[in-house]
Amino acid sequence: MEKYFLLLLEQQDHMNRLFENQNKLLHTLIAVMDKSDKESLQKRLLDNTDLKEILKIADTKFFKVKKLFKTYRLDQKDYYLIDEVLDTIREHRQD
């Protein structure tokens, strides 16, 4: 049992390092963008509130649906790219 616990801790540590690297890369990318690129990114970037408003759902249902979307976690806040949200919605289309 202790072996599995240590393995889980190791995996969690690895995931934390990956998230830190992702955050650093995104902050670097934003820092080198010019003003028009930043404005474009702001238009393409959604947070939980934006996504709930677009989908017209409340918190309870949102946390069930949220799992479908690719999430970028920065500073303990979730973000979504509008193109990926649209792709996910299209994937779950019912005819």
Beta strands, then each sheet from edge to edge (+ up, - down):
strand 1: 45-47
strand 2: 72-74
strand 3: 77-81
sheet 1: 1+ 3- 2+
end
